[in-house]
Amino acid sequence: MSDEEPAGPTDWGTTVGVGPWEGRWPEDPRYDPELLAHGDRRNVVDAYRYWTVEAIVADLDQRRHGFSVAIENFGHDLNIGTVVRTANAFLAAEVHIVGRRRWNRRGAMVTDRYQHLRHHPDVGALLAFAAADGLAVVAVDNSPGAVPIETAQLPRRCVLLFGQEGPGLSEEARAGADLTVSIAQFGSTRSINVGVAAGIAMHTWVRQYAGPGPGR
């Protein structure tokens, strides 16, 4: 099977996915014969049941949004998997890993198979890539002078840039950003989890440019 994910009960006690295809198999190259024969227990929307990974990625590529996500990985941040999973949910164009190439994929829940990933050795390389591709760099950081994301108009084509958990964005990243936005907080902690922050920022872009999801 090209994209097997662990099967098992959900939190509600029901089985994930669907069993073997019943009846005559569809004559469509997008369908995976092994999935048709044995069932599809992957965490995918119903419209993609029994499809190969390649077919799913090709279909997603027809609809990807104008924003990408970048996260600094100088300290082997464990939140990168969550960022990748959320980027897949909001249909980001790409996820850029800045710094260490290796990252903990557990939190991605195999969504990295459907999401385009790109590595940059340092922030300078990311900034150069963004400039060449015409992407505005939007740093998400609660630093002095940041514009509240609740009122900011995000660029349609942009890279949402996040720092690693703890130290936040590097000085080079702050200096190289075209726009810095902050997320309103009302409690005692000085920062929120970077995976949560990434989800808020991506959803803000979606609200401004994409509207309700297609309900696939």
C-alpha positions as protocol buffer text, in pm:
chain_id: "A"
residue {
  index: 1
  type: MET
  ca { x: 0 y: 0 z: 0 }
}
residue {
  index: 2
  type: SER
  ca { x: 145 y: 336 z: -100 }
}
residue {
  index: 3
  type: ASP
  ca { x: 29 y: 537 z: 200 }
}
residue {
  index: 4
  type: GLU
  ca { x: -73 y: 319 z: 492 }
}
residue {
  index: 5
  type: GLU
  ca { x: -156 y: 491 z: 818 }
}
residue {
  index: 6
  type: PRO
  ca { x: -228 y: 318 z: 1147 }
}
residue {
  index: 7
  type: ALA
  ca { x: -583 y: 196 z: 1174 }
}
residue {
  index: 8
  type: GLY
  ca { x: -775 y: 180 z: 1497 }
}
residue {
  index: 9
  type: PRO
  ca { x: -1059 y: 328 z: 1697 }
}
residue {
  index: 10
  type: THR
  ca { x: -1114 y: 700 z: 1728 }
}
residue {
  index: 11
  type: ASP
  ca { x: -1184 y: 876 z: 2056 }
}
residue {
  index: 12
  type: TRP
  ca { x: -1551 y: 800 z: 1998 }
}
residue {
  index: 13
  type: GLY
  ca { x: -1497 y: 425 z: 1963 }
}
residue {
  index: 14
  type: THR
  ca { x: -1559 y: 399 z: 1588 }
}
residue {
  index: 15
  type: THR
  ca { x: -1324 y: 261 z: 1326 }
}
residue {
  index: 16
  type: VAL
  ca { x: -1126 y: 509 z: 1118 }
}
residue {
  index: 17
  type: GLY
  ca { x: -1171 y: 502 z: 742 }
}
residue {
  index: 18
  type: VAL
  ca { x: -1348 y: 252 z: 518 }
}
residue {
  index: 19
  type: GLY
  ca { x: -1315 y: -116 z: 436 }
}
residue {
  index: 20
  type: PRO
  ca { x: -1247 y: -281 z: 100 }
}
residue {
  index: 21
  type: TRP
  ca { x: -1430 y: -139 z: -202 }
}
residue {
  index: 22
  type: GLU
  ca { x: -1762 y: -314 z: -259 }
}
residue {
  index: 23
  type: GLY
  ca { x: -1864 y: -397 z: -613 }
}
residue {
  index: 24
  type: ARG
  ca { x: -1684 y: -331 z: -937 }
}
residue {
  index: 25
  type: TRP
  ca { x: -1362 y: -134 z: -899 }
}
residue {
  index: 26
  type: PRO
  ca { x: -1350 y: 212 z: -1059 }
}
residue {
  index: 27
  type: GLU
  ca { x: -1147 y: 240 z: -1378 }
}
residue {
  index: 28
  type: ASP
  ca { x: -959 y: 548 z: -1271 }
}
residue {
  index: 29
  type: PRO
  ca { x: -579 y: 574 z: -1235 }
}
residue {
  index: 30
  type: ARG
  ca { x: -617 y: 788 z: -923 }
}
residue {
  index: 31
  type: TYR
  ca { x: -731 y: 486 z: -724 }
}
residue {
  index: 32
  type: ASP
  ca { x: -483 y: 260 z: -544 }
}
residue {
  index: 33
  type: PRO
  ca { x: -552 y: -112 z: -608 }
}
residue {
  index: 34
  type: GLU
  ca { x: -420 y: -212 z: -265 }
}
residue {
  index: 35
  type: LEU
  ca { x: -646 y: 36 z: -91 }
}
residue {
  index: 36
  type: LEU
  ca { x: -942 y: -82 z: -294 }
}
residue {
  index: 37
  type: ALA
  ca { x: -866 y: -440 z: -196 }
}
residue {
  index: 38
  type: HIS
  ca { x: -785 y: -392 z: 172 }
}
residue {
  index: 39
  type: GLY
  ca { x: -960 y: -72 z: 275 }
}
residue {
  index: 40
  type: ASP
  ca { x: -847 y: 284 z: 339 }
}
residue {
  index: 41
  type: ARG
  ca { x: -776 y: 367 z: 705 }
}
residue {
  index: 42
  type: ARG
  ca { x: -590 y: 691 z: 638 }
}
residue {
  index: 43
  type: ASN
  ca { x: -682 y: 1026 z: 790 }
}
residue {
  index: 44
  type: VAL
  ca { x: -804 y: 1182 z: 466 }
}
residue {
  index: 45
  type: VAL
  ca { x: -1132 y: 1346 z: 367 }
}
residue {
  index: 46
  type: ASP
  ca { x: -1392 y: 1124 z: 203 }
}
residue {
  index: 47
  type: ALA
  ca { x: -1331 y: 1271 z: -143 }
}
residue {
  index: 48
  type: TYR
  ca { x: -980 y: 1119 z: -137 }
}
residue {
  index: 49
  type: ARG
  ca { x: -1074 y: 772 z: -15 }
}
residue {
  index: 50
  type: TYR
  ca { x: -883 y: 500 z: -202 }
}
residue {
  index: 51
  type: TRP
  ca { x: -675 y: 757 z: -397 }
}
residue {
  index: 52
  type: THR
  ca { x: -298 y: 721 z: -426 }
}
residue {
  index: 53
  type: VAL
  ca { x: -80 y: 976 z: -247 }
}
residue {
  index: 54
  type: GLU
  ca { x: 39 y: 1109 z: -582 }
}
residue {
  index: 55
  type: ALA
  ca { x: -318 y: 1166 z: -700 }
}
residue {
  index: 56
  type: ILE
  ca { x: -410 y: 1348 z: -378 }
}
residue {
  index: 57
  type: VAL
  ca { x: -105 y: 1575 z: -400 }
}
residue {
  index: 58
  type: ALA
  ca { x: -178 y: 1652 z: -766 }
}
residue {
  index: 59
  type: ASP
  ca { x: -534 y: 1750 z: -681 }
}
residue {
  index: 60
  type: LEU
  ca { x: -423 y: 1966 z: -387 }
}
residue {
  index: 61
  type: ASP
  ca { x: -170 y: 2137 z: -612 }
}
residue {
  index: 62
  type: GLN
  ca { x: -457 y: 2267 z: -826 }
}
residue {
  index: 63
  type: ARG
  ca { x: -602 y: 2454 z: -528 }
}
residue {
  index: 64
  type: ARG
  ca { x: -312 y: 2556 z: -302 }
}
residue {
  index: 65
  type: HIS
  ca { x: -329 y: 2899 z: -143 }
}
residue {
  index: 66
  type: GLY
  ca { x: -96 y: 3194 z: -188 }
}
residue {
  index: 67
  type: PHE
  ca { x: 69 y: 3173 z: 151 }
}
residue {
  index: 68
  type: SER
  ca { x: 356 y: 2957 z: 269 }
}
residue {
  index: 69
  type: VAL
  ca { x: 480 y: 2891 z: 620 }
}
residue {
  index: 70
  type: ALA
  ca { x: 836 y: 2902 z: 748 }
}
residue {
  index: 71
  type: ILE
  ca { x: 968 y: 2800 z: 1088 }
}
residue {
  index: 72
  type: GLU
  ca { x: 1317 y: 2831 z: 1230 }
}
residue {
  index: 73
  type: ASN
  ca { x: 1460 y: 2498 z: 1341 }
}
residue {
  index: 74
  type: PHE
  ca { x: 1787 y: 2589 z: 1510 }
}
residue {
  index: 75
  type: GLY
  ca { x: 1694 y: 2405 z: 1830 }
}
residue {
  index: 76
  type: HIS
  ca { x: 1520 y: 2098 z: 1684 }
}
residue {
  index: 77
  type: ASP
  ca { x: 1176 y: 2238 z: 1763 }
}
residue {
  index: 78
  type: LEU
  ca { x: 923 y: 1964 z: 1840 }
}
residue {
  index: 79
  type: ASN
  ca { x: 635 y: 2183 z: 1721 }
}
residue {
  index: 80
  type: ILE
  ca { x: 728 y: 2164 z: 1354 }
}
residue {
  index: 81
  type: GLY
  ca { x: 513 y: 1856 z: 1302 }
}
residue {
  index: 82
  type: THR
  ca { x: 210 y: 2044 z: 1431 }
}
residue {
  index: 83
  type: VAL
  ca { x: 287 y: 2336 z: 1199 }
}
residue {
  index: 84
  type: VAL
  ca { x: 311 y: 2100 z: 901 }
}
residue {
  index: 85
  type: ARG
  ca { x: -17 y: 1930 z: 988 }
}
residue {
  index: 86
  type: THR
  ca { x: -194 y: 2265 z: 1020 }
}
residue {
  index: 87
  type: ALA
  ca { x: -39 y: 2390 z: 696 }
}
residue {
  index: 88
  type: ASN
  ca { x: -185 y: 2087 z: 522 }
}
residue {
  index: 89
  type: ALA
  ca { x: -528 y: 2158 z: 673 }
}
residue {
  index: 90
  type: PHE
  ca { x: -522 y: 2518 z: 548 }
}
residue {
  index: 91
  type: LEU
  ca { x: -368 y: 2418 z: 212 }
}
residue {
  index: 92
  type: ALA
  ca { x: -45 y: 2618 z: 235 }
}
residue {
  index: 93
  type: ALA
  ca { x: 165 y: 2632 z: -79 }
}
residue {
  index: 94
  type: GLU
  ca { x: 477 y: 2515 z: 103 }
}
residue {
  index: 95
  type: VAL
  ca { x: 635 y: 2470 z: 443 }
}
residue {
  index: 96
  type: HIS
  ca { x: 991 y: 2601 z: 476 }
}
residue {
  index: 97
  type: ILE
  ca { x: 1221 y: 2453 z: 739 }
}
residue {
  index: 98
  type: VAL
  ca { x: 1500 y: 2697 z: 825 }
}
residue {
  index: 99
  type: GLY
  ca { x: 1811 y: 2565 z: 998 }
}
residue {
  index: 100
  type: ARG
  ca { x: 1838 y: 2198 z: 1081 }
}
residue {
  index: 101
  type: ARG
  ca { x: 1710 y: 1973 z: 806 }
}
residue {
  index: 102
  type: ARG
  ca { x: 1589 y: 1701 z: 1043 }
}
residue {
  index: 103
  type: TRP
  ca { x: 1275 y: 1750 z: 1248 }
}
residue {
  index: 104
  type: ASN
  ca { x: 1039 y: 1535 z: 1452 }
}
residue {
  index: 105
  type: ARG
  ca { x: 768 y: 1417 z: 1210 }
}
residue {
  index: 106
  type: ARG
  ca { x: 549 y: 1251 z: 1471 }
}
residue {
  index: 107
  type: GLY
  ca { x: 327 y: 1555 z: 1518 }
}
residue {
  index: 108
  type: ALA
  ca { x: 266 y: 1583 z: 1144 }
}
residue {
  index: 109
  type: MET
  ca { x: 56 y: 1264 z: 1151 }
}
residue {
  index: 110
  type: VAL
  ca { x: 189 y: 1175 z: 802 }
}
residue {
  index: 111
  type: THR
  ca { x: 40 y: 1492 z: 651 }
}
residue {
  index: 112
  type: ASP
  ca { x: 394 y: 1575 z: 534 }
}
residue {
  index: 113
  type: ARG
  ca { x: 329 y: 1323 z: 254 }
}
residue {
  index: 114
  type: TYR
  ca { x: 74 y: 1563 z: 108 }
}
residue {
  index: 115
  type: GLN
  ca { x: 255 y: 1889 z: 185 }
}
residue {
  index: 116
  type: HIS
  ca { x: 543 y: 2041 z: -13 }
}
residue {
  index: 117
  type: LEU
  ca { x: 844 y: 2095 z: 213 }
}
residue {
  index: 118
  type: ARG
  ca { x: 1152 y: 2303 z: 139 }
}
residue {
  index: 119
  type: HIS
  ca { x: 1472 y: 2336 z: 343 }
}
residue {
  index: 120
  type: HIS
  ca { x: 1687 y: 2647 z: 382 }
}
residue {
  index: 121
  type: PRO
  ca { x: 2018 y: 2636 z: 573 }
}
residue {
  index: 122
  type: ASP
  ca { x: 1964 y: 2978 z: 730 }
}
residue {
  index: 123
  type: VAL
  ca { x: 1733 y: 3279 z: 739 }
}
residue {
  index: 124
  type: GLY
  ca { x: 1932 y: 3456 z: 469 }
}
residue {
  index: 125
  type: ALA
  ca { x: 1859 y: 3177 z: 225 }
}
residue {
  index: 126
  type: LEU
  ca { x: 1487 y: 3194 z: 306 }
}
residue {
  index: 127
  type: LEU
  ca { x: 1478 y: 3570 z: 259 }
}
residue {
  index: 128
  type: ALA
  ca { x: 1657 y: 3539 z: -75 }
}
residue {
  index: 129
  type: PHE
  ca { x: 1411 y: 3272 z: -191 }
}
residue {
  index: 130
  type: ALA
  ca { x: 1113 y: 3485 z: -87 }
}
residue {
  index: 131
  type: ALA
  ca { x: 1249 y: 3792 z: -267 }
}
residue {
  index: 132
  type: ALA
  ca { x: 1313 y: 3594 z: -586 }
}
residue {
  index: 133
  type: ASP
  ca { x: 961 y: 3448 z: -578 }
}
residue {
  index: 134
  type: GLY
  ca { x: 790 y: 3778 z: -498 }
}
residue {
  index: 135
  type: LEU
  ca { x: 673 y: 3665 z: -154 }
}
residue {
  index: 136
  type: ALA
  ca { x: 637 y: 3914 z: 131 }
}
residue {
  index: 137
  type: VAL
  ca { x: 785 y: 3787 z: 458 }
}
residue {
  index: 138
  type: VAL
  ca { x: 545 y: 3826 z: 749 }
}
residue {
  index: 139
  type: ALA
  ca { x: 705 y: 3762 z: 1087 }
}
residue {
  index: 140
  type: VAL
  ca { x: 467 y: 3650 z: 1360 }
}
residue {
  index: 141
  type: ASP
  ca { x: 614 y: 3777 z: 1685 }
}
residue {
  index: 142
  type: ASN
  ca { x: 493 y: 3971 z: 1987 }
}
residue {
  index: 143
  type: SER
  ca { x: 772 y: 4227 z: 1966 }
}
residue {
  index: 144
  type: PRO
  ca { x: 755 y: 4606 z: 2004 }
}
residue {
  index: 145
  type: GLY
  ca { x: 614 y: 4773 z: 1695 }
}
residue {
  index: 146
  type: ALA
  ca { x: 429 y: 4465 z: 1571 }
}
residue {
  index: 147
  type: VAL
  ca { x: 92 y: 4523 z: 1406 }
}
residue {
  index: 148
  type: PRO
  ca { x: -199 y: 4334 z: 1569 }
}
residue {
  index: 149
  type: ILE
  ca { x: -288 y: 4046 z: 1340 }
}
residue {
  index: 150
  type: GLU
  ca { x: -653 y: 4102 z: 1429 }
}
residue {
  index: 151
  type: THR
  ca { x: -649 y: 4429 z: 1233 }
}
residue {
  index: 152
  type: ALA
  ca { x: -362 y: 4371 z: 987 }
}
residue {
  index: 153
  type: GLN
  ca { x: -419 y: 4307 z: 617 }
}
residue {
  index: 154
  type: LEU
  ca { x: -189 y: 4020 z: 528 }
}
residue {
  index: 155
  type: PRO
  ca { x: -29 y: 4014 z: 182 }
}
residue {
  index: 156
  type: ARG
  ca { x: -198 y: 3771 z: -54 }
}
residue {
  index: 157
  type: ARG
  ca { x: 135 y: 3611 z: -149 }
}
residue {
  index: 158
  type: CYS
  ca { x: 348 y: 3577 z: 158 }
}
residue {
  index: 159
  type: VAL
  ca { x: 555 y: 3360 z: 385 }
}
residue {
  index: 160
  type: LEU
  ca { x: 435 y: 3347 z: 746 }
}
residue {
  index: 161
  type: LEU
  ca { x: 756 y: 3318 z: 947 }
}
residue {
  index: 162
  type: PHE
  ca { x: 772 y: 3173 z: 1298 }
}
residue {
  index: 163
  type: GLY
  ca { x: 1054 y: 3135 z: 1547 }
}
residue {
  index: 164
  type: GLN
  ca { x: 1127 y: 2829 z: 1753 }
}
residue {
  index: 165
  type: GLU
  ca { x: 964 y: 2762 z: 2087 }
}
residue {
  index: 166
  type: GLY
  ca { x: 1126 y: 2964 z: 2366 }
}
residue {
  index: 167
  type: PRO
  ca { x: 1357 y: 3221 z: 2207 }
}
residue {
  index: 168
  type: GLY
  ca { x: 1116 y: 3308 z: 1926 }
}
residue {
  index: 169
  type: LEU
  ca { x: 1238 y: 3462 z: 1602 }
}
residue {
  index: 170
  type: SER
  ca { x: 1606 y: 3528 z: 1548 }
}
residue {
  index: 171
  type: GLU
  ca { x: 1724 y: 3886 z: 1510 }
}
residue {
  index: 172
  type: GLU
  ca { x: 1802 y: 3822 z: 1143 }
}
residue {
  index: 173
  type: ALA
  ca { x: 1446 y: 3707 z: 1084 }
}
residue {
  index: 174
  type: ARG
  ca { x: 1299 y: 4011 z: 1257 }
}
residue {
  index: 175
  type: ALA
  ca { x: 1522 y: 4246 z: 1061 }
}
residue {
  index: 176
  type: GLY
  ca { x: 1446 y: 4081 z: 727 }
}
residue {
  index: 177
  type: ALA
  ca { x: 1068 y: 4072 z: 758 }
}
residue {
  index: 178
  type: ASP
  ca { x: 852 y: 4302 z: 546 }
}
residue {
  index: 179
  type: LEU
  ca { x: 582 y: 4304 z: 814 }
}
residue {
  index: 180
  type: THR
  ca { x: 565 y: 4188 z: 1175 }
}
residue {
  index: 181
  type: VAL
  ca { x: 232 y: 4096 z: 1330 }
}
residue {
  index: 182
  type: SER
  ca { x: 142 y: 4005 z: 1687 }
}
residue {
  index: 183
  type: ILE
  ca { x: -134 y: 3788 z: 1831 }
}
residue {
  index: 184
  type: ALA
  ca { x: -343 y: 3937 z: 2111 }
}
residue {
  index: 185
  type: GLN
  ca { x: -298 y: 3768 z: 2449 }
}
residue {
  index: 186
  type: PHE
  ca { x: -478 y: 3841 z: 2774 }
}
residue {
  index: 187
  type: GLY
  ca { x: -331 y: 3602 z: 3030 }
}
residue {
  index: 188
  type: SER
  ca { x: -12 y: 3583 z: 3233 }
}
residue {
  index: 189
  type: THR
  ca { x: 215 y: 3399 z: 2987 }
}
residue {
  index: 190
  type: ARG
  ca { x: 440 y: 3606 z: 2760 }
}
residue {
  index: 191
  type: SER
  ca { x: 397 y: 3381 z: 2457 }
}
residue {
  index: 192
  type: ILE
  ca { x: 182 y: 3104 z: 2315 }
}
residue {
  index: 193
  type: ASN
  ca { x: 287 y: 2774 z: 2164 }
}
residue {
  index: 194
  type: VAL
  ca { x: 432 y: 2822 z: 1816 }
}
residue {
  index: 195
  type: GLY
  ca { x: 204 y: 2553 z: 1674 }
}
residue {
  index: 196
  type: VAL
  ca { x: -98 y: 2741 z: 1807 }
}
residue {
  index: 197
  type: ALA
  ca { x: 36 y: 3074 z: 1679 }
}
residue {
  index: 198
  type: ALA
  ca { x: 88 y: 2924 z: 1334 }
}
residue {
  index: 199
  type: GLY
  ca { x: -270 y: 2800 z: 1324 }
}
residue {
  index: 200
  type: ILE
  ca { x: -405 y: 3142 z: 1419 }
}
residue {
  index: 201
  type: ALA
  ca { x: -196 y: 3317 z: 1155 }
}
residue {
  index: 202
  type: MET
  ca { x: -287 y: 3072 z: 879 }
}
residue {
  index: 203
  type: HIS
  ca { x: -656 y: 3097 z: 964 }
}
residue {
  index: 204
  type: THR
  ca { x: -631 y: 3476 z: 953 }
}
residue {
  index: 205
  type: TRP
  ca { x: -500 y: 3453 z: 595 }
}
residue {
  index: 206
  type: VAL
  ca { x: -777 y: 3208 z: 506 }
}
residue {
  index: 207
  type: ARG
  ca { x: -1046 y: 3439 z: 647 }
}
residue {
  index: 208
  type: GLN
  ca { x: -912 y: 3730 z: 440 }
}
residue {
  index: 209
  type: TYR
  ca { x: -867 y: 3548 z: 109 }
}
residue {
  index: 210
  type: ALA
  ca { x: -1019 y: 3201 z: 97 }
}
residue {
  index: 211
  type: GLY
  ca { x: -1348 y: 3209 z: 284 }
}
residue {
  index: 212
  type: PRO
  ca { x: -1529 y: 2890 z: 388 }
}
residue {
  index: 213
  type: GLY
  ca { x: -1371 y: 2559 z: 294 }
}
residue {
  index: 214
  type: PRO
  ca { x: -1506 y: 2351 z: 5 }
}
residue {
  index: 215
  type: GLY
  ca { x: -1646 y: 2087 z: 240 }
}
residue {
  index: 216
  type: ARG
  ca { x: -1468 y: 1805 z: 63 }
}
